[in-house]
Amino acid sequence: MEKTPINVLQNICARHNWTIEYNMISEEGRPHGPTFTYRVFIEETQLSAIAAGSSKKKAKQAAAFQAIKIIAEQDEEAAKELPALEEIVPREPEAVPVETKDNPIGKLQEICMKNKWTPPKYIDDEEDGPAHAKIFVITCKLENLDIQSEGRDKTKKGGKKIAAQEMLKLLALKGLCDAQDDSFKSDSVPIKTDISEVDKIPKFFKKVNESMHRKLDDVIAIIDDEAETNDYIASLDEACAKMGLNTKFLDINKDKDGSYHVTVFLKKIGDSAKDVPVLTGWGTNKDLSLAKQKAAANALKLLDKVRYI
């Protein structure tokens, strides 16, 4: 069987026991020359890659290729596959990666996926102005966050883009994402489509009694002393053990400047991989061990806030 980015990525993920998910983000352009945009997402590593192509197949292959390139930075077996795949992908010039920097629609979709929010919903059922100079009004909704934004433009595509830009501004104002880059705030609790899942989070913390709070006080007190020698990971593990929680650290690939990004998930003991975490923490540093310590410290700071809800 001829190697393609899709089947190579499938083999890589099978080797690591990872789960792959492909989603078509958009279909744009004229009927005789459409451009399809696909995203590939790996749940266990939170890796996401986006690419476009003149057909669904090409866009999907291109997205898989971008994901392999990211994995190859830390996986020697994946890196060995790149030369052969690079001979295949360039034959499809339409299949180019989609940058999210100047693509607010893609950036918003990326943020929603990484935070486990429902995808943005765009509504274009309103028009303003006379027939010869119509202005299209596009509403962007994030239903599980119960917020919406509006974009107005001479074209529906332009209105959609403006609506996405405004939504990104709203999220930044609420502290749910960074306006300057795609990093996520460490103290935001993940929100899922299923409201019953979200309700489990406050219910869990409401069960924390006074006796438990006193035990946690001594452990969490480490955040008041920002000494470089503090072992926040050990303190987080101790706090979680008292509350019946497990911790799982996910190391994200390095940035161009050499910084590591680490997320720590706190889940109830016995929960499956699909269950929503009760809390997350995020840390970044050029030293991986320090990035993990920062993630643990931020998780402890958030735990100190939400345990009283």
C-alpha positions as CSV (number, residue, x, y, z in Angstrom):
1,M,0.0,0.0,0.0
2,E,1.3,3.4,-1.0
3,K,2.3,5.6,2.0
4,T,0.2,8.7,2.5
5,P,0.1,11.2,5.3
6,I,-3.2,9.8,6.5
7,N,-2.1,6.2,6.8
8,V,1.3,7.1,8.2
9,L,-0.3,9.3,10.9
10,Q,-2.7,6.4,11.6
11,N,0.2,4.1,12.2
12,I,2.0,6.6,14.4
13,C,-1.0,7.0,16.5
14,A,-1.7,3.3,16.7
15,R,1.8,2.8,18.0
16,H,1.2,5.3,20.8
17,N,-2.4,4.3,21.4
18,W,-3.6,7.8,20.4
19,T,-7.0,8.7,19.0
20,I,-7.2,10.8,15.8
21,E,-10.2,13.0,14.8
22,Y,-10.6,14.8,11.5
23,N,-13.0,17.7,11.1
24,M,-13.8,19.8,8.1
25,I,-13.7,23.4,9.3
26,S,-14.9,25.2,6.2
27,E,-15.7,25.2,2.5
28,E,-15.0,28.5,0.8
29,G,-14.7,29.9,-2.7
30,R,-16.7,29.5,-5.9
31,P,-18.5,26.3,-6.8
32,H,-16.1,25.5,-9.6
33,G,-13.0,26.2,-7.4
34,P,-13.8,25.5,-3.7
35,T,-11.2,25.4,-1.0
36,F,-11.7,22.9,1.8
37,T,-10.1,23.4,5.3
38,Y,-9.5,20.4,7.5
39,R,-8.2,20.0,11.0
40,V,-6.7,16.9,12.6
41,F,-6.8,16.6,16.4
42,I,-5.1,14.0,18.7
43,E,-7.0,13.9,22.0
44,E,-4.2,12.4,24.2
45,T,-1.6,15.0,23.2
46,Q,-3.9,17.9,22.4
47,L,-2.0,18.2,19.1
48,S,-3.9,20.1,16.4
49,A,-3.0,20.8,12.8
50,I,-4.9,22.7,10.1
51,A,-4.5,22.7,6.3
52,A,-6.5,23.5,3.2
53,G,-6.8,21.9,-0.3
54,S,-8.9,22.0,-3.5
55,S,-10.6,18.8,-2.4
56,K,-11.6,17.2,0.9
57,K,-9.1,14.4,0.3
58,K,-6.2,16.8,-0.4
59,A,-7.1,19.0,2.6
60,K,-7.3,16.0,4.9
61,Q,-3.9,14.6,3.6
62,A,-2.3,18.1,4.1
63,A,-3.6,18.3,7.7
64,A,-2.2,14.9,8.5
65,F,1.1,15.9,7.0
66,Q,1.3,19.0,9.2
67,A,0.5,16.9,12.2
68,I,3.3,14.4,11.3
69,K,5.8,17.3,11.0
70,I,4.9,18.4,14.6
71,I,5.2,14.9,16.0
72,A,8.5,14.4,14.1
73,E,10.2,17.0,16.3
74,Q,10.1,14.6,19.2
75,D,9.6,11.2,17.5
76,E,12.4,9.7,15.5
77,E,10.2,7.1,13.8
78,A,7.9,9.9,12.6
79,A,10.9,11.9,11.4
80,K,12.0,9.0,9.2
81,E,8.7,9.1,7.3
82,L,8.9,12.8,6.4
83,P,11.3,12.6,3.3
84,A,9.0,10.2,1.5
85,L,5.9,12.2,2.4
86,E,7.4,15.5,1.3
87,E,7.7,14.0,-2.2
88,I,4.0,13.4,-2.2
89,V,2.5,16.5,-0.6
90,P,4.3,19.1,-2.9
91,R,2.5,17.6,-5.9
92,E,-0.6,19.1,-4.5
93,P,0.1,22.8,-4.4
94,E,-3.4,23.6,-3.2
95,A,-2.8,21.7,0.0
96,V,-1.1,24.4,2.0
97,P,-1.2,24.9,5.7
98,V,-3.7,27.4,7.0
99,E,-2.2,30.0,9.3
100,T,-4.4,31.1,12.2
101,K,-2.6,34.4,12.7
102,D,-4.6,36.3,10.0
103,N,-7.5,33.8,10.1
104,P,-9.7,34.7,13.0
105,I,-12.3,32.0,12.0
106,G,-9.6,29.3,12.2
107,K,-8.1,30.7,15.4
108,L,-11.5,30.8,17.1
109,Q,-12.2,27.2,16.0
110,E,-8.7,26.2,17.4
111,I,-9.4,27.7,20.7
112,C,-12.8,26.1,21.0
113,M,-11.4,22.7,20.2
114,K,-8.5,22.9,22.6
115,N,-10.8,24.0,25.4
116,K,-13.4,21.4,24.6
117,W,-16.0,24.1,23.9
118,T,-18.8,23.7,21.4
119,P,-17.7,24.9,17.9
120,P,-18.7,28.5,17.0
121,K,-22.1,28.9,15.4
122,Y,-22.5,31.5,12.7
123,I,-25.9,32.9,11.9
124,D,-26.4,35.0,8.7
125,D,-30.2,35.5,8.6
126,E,-30.1,39.3,8.9
127,E,-29.4,42.0,6.3
128,D,-29.3,45.8,6.5
129,G,-29.5,48.5,3.9
130,P,-31.1,48.9,0.4
131,A,-31.1,46.2,-2.2
132,H,-28.2,47.8,-4.1
133,A,-26.0,48.2,-1.0
134,K,-26.8,45.4,1.3
135,I,-24.9,44.9,4.5
136,F,-24.8,41.3,5.9
137,V,-25.0,40.9,9.6
138,I,-23.4,37.7,10.9
139,T,-23.8,36.6,14.5
140,C,-21.2,34.3,16.1
141,K,-22.3,32.3,19.1
142,L,-20.5,30.1,21.6
143,E,-23.5,28.5,23.1
144,N,-22.1,26.7,26.1
145,L,-20.4,30.0,27.1
146,D,-23.6,31.9,26.4
147,I,-21.8,34.7,24.6
148,Q,-22.1,36.1,21.1
149,S,-20.6,38.7,18.8
150,E,-21.6,40.4,15.6
151,G,-19.9,41.2,12.3
152,R,-21.1,43.5,9.5
153,D,-19.8,43.6,6.0
154,K,-20.7,43.9,2.3
155,T,-20.2,40.1,2.0
156,K,-21.2,37.2,4.2
157,K,-17.6,36.0,4.3
158,G,-16.3,39.4,5.5
159,G,-19.1,39.5,8.1
160,K,-18.2,36.1,9.4
161,K,-14.5,37.1,9.7
162,I,-15.4,40.2,11.6
163,A,-17.7,38.3,14.0
164,A,-14.9,35.9,14.7
165,Q,-12.5,38.8,15.4
166,E,-15.0,40.3,17.8
167,M,-15.5,37.0,19.6
168,L,-11.7,36.6,20.1
169,K,-11.7,40.1,21.7
170,L,-14.5,39.0,24.0
171,L,-12.7,35.9,25.0
172,A,-9.6,37.9,25.7
173,L,-11.5,40.4,27.9
174,K,-13.0,37.5,29.9
175,G,-9.5,36.1,30.4
176,L,-10.4,32.9,28.5
177,C,-7.6,33.3,25.9
178,D,-4.6,35.4,25.1
179,A,-5.2,38.2,22.6
180,Q,-1.6,38.2,21.4
181,D,-1.2,34.5,20.8
182,D,-3.1,31.2,21.0
183,S,-2.1,30.3,24.5
184,F,-4.8,29.5,27.0
185,K,-5.2,30.9,30.5
186,S,-4.2,28.4,33.1
187,D,-7.0,29.3,35.4
188,S,-9.9,28.6,33.1
189,V,-12.0,25.5,33.9
190,P,-12.7,23.4,30.8
191,I,-16.3,23.7,29.5
192,K,-18.0,20.9,27.6
193,T,-21.1,20.8,25.4
194,D,-22.9,18.5,27.8
195,I,-24.1,20.8,30.6
196,S,-24.5,17.8,32.9
197,E,-20.8,17.3,32.7
198,V,-20.1,20.9,33.6
199,D,-22.4,20.7,36.5
200,K,-20.2,17.9,38.0
201,I,-17.4,20.4,38.7
202,P,-19.2,22.7,41.2
203,K,-20.9,19.6,42.7
204,F,-17.5,18.0,43.3
205,F,-16.1,21.1,45.1
206,K,-19.3,21.6,47.2
207,K,-18.6,18.2,48.8
208,V,-15.3,19.6,50.3
209,N,-16.0,20.0,54.0
210,E,-14.3,22.1,56.6
211,S,-12.1,19.3,57.8
212,M,-10.9,18.8,54.2
213,H,-10.3,22.6,53.8
214,R,-8.1,22.6,56.8
215,K,-6.0,19.7,55.5
216,L,-5.7,21.5,52.1
217,D,-4.7,24.8,53.7
218,D,-1.4,23.4,54.8
219,V,-0.6,21.9,51.4
220,I,-1.8,24.8,49.3
221,A,0.1,27.3,51.5
222,I,3.2,26.7,49.3
223,I,1.8,29.1,46.7
224,D,2.3,32.0,49.2
225,D,6.0,31.3,49.2
226,E,7.3,31.7,45.7
227,A,10.7,30.1,46.4
228,E,12.6,28.6,43.5
229,T,13.1,25.4,45.4
230,N,9.3,24.8,45.9
231,D,8.1,21.4,44.7
232,Y,4.7,22.4,43.4
233,I,4.2,19.0,41.7
234,A,4.6,17.1,45.0
235,S,2.2,19.5,46.7
236,L,-0.3,19.2,43.9
237,D,-0.1,15.4,44.2
238,E,-0.6,15.6,47.9
239,A,-3.6,17.8,47.6
240,C,-5.1,15.6,44.9
241,A,-4.6,12.5,47.0
242,K,-6.6,14.1,49.8
243,M,-9.4,15.0,47.4
244,G,-9.6,11.7,45.4
245,L,-8.1,13.2,42.2
246,N,-5.5,12.0,39.8
247,T,-3.0,14.3,37.9
248,K,-1.9,13.9,34.3
249,F,0.7,16.1,32.7
250,L,0.8,16.7,28.9
251,D,4.0,18.0,27.4
252,I,3.3,20.1,24.3
253,N,6.0,20.6,21.6
254,K,8.5,23.4,21.9
255,D,7.8,26.8,20.5
256,K,10.2,28.4,18.0
257,D,11.8,30.2,20.9
258,G,12.5,26.9,22.6
259,S,9.8,27.2,25.3
260,Y,7.9,24.1,26.5
261,H,4.2,24.3,27.2
262,V,2.7,21.9,29.7
263,T,-0.9,21.3,30.8
264,V,-1.9,19.3,33.9
265,F,-5.4,17.8,34.2
266,L,-7.0,17.0,37.5
267,K,-9.6,14.2,37.2
268,K,-11.6,12.2,39.8
269,I,-10.1,8.8,40.4
270,G,-12.0,6.3,38.2
271,D,-13.0,8.8,35.5
272,S,-12.4,7.8,31.9
273,A,-10.4,9.7,29.3
274,K,-13.6,11.3,28.0
275,D,-14.7,12.7,31.3
276,V,-14.2,16.4,31.8
277,P,-11.4,17.4,34.2
278,V,-12.4,19.2,37.4
279,L,-9.5,21.6,37.0
280,T,-6.5,22.3,34.7
281,G,-3.3,24.2,35.0
282,W,-0.9,25.6,32.3
283,G,2.8,26.3,32.5
284,T,5.5,27.4,30.1
285,N,9.3,27.7,30.4
286,K,12.4,26.9,28.3
287,D,13.2,24.2,30.9
288,L,10.6,21.3,30.7
289,S,10.8,20.5,34.4
290,L,10.2,24.2,35.3
291,A,7.3,24.3,32.8
292,K,5.7,21.4,34.7
293,Q,6.3,23.1,38.1
294,K,4.6,26.2,36.8
295,A,1.6,24.2,35.5
296,A,1.4,22.6,39.0
297,A,1.7,26.0,40.7
298,N,-1.1,27.5,38.6
299,A,-3.3,24.4,39.2
300,L,-2.8,24.9,43.0
301,K,-3.6,28.6,42.7
302,L,-6.8,27.8,40.9
303,L,-7.7,25.0,43.3
304,D,-7.4,27.5,46.2
305,K,-10.0,29.6,44.5
306,V,-12.5,27.1,43.3
307,R,-12.6,24.8,46.3
308,Y,-15.0,27.3,48.0
309,I,-17.5,27.5,45.2
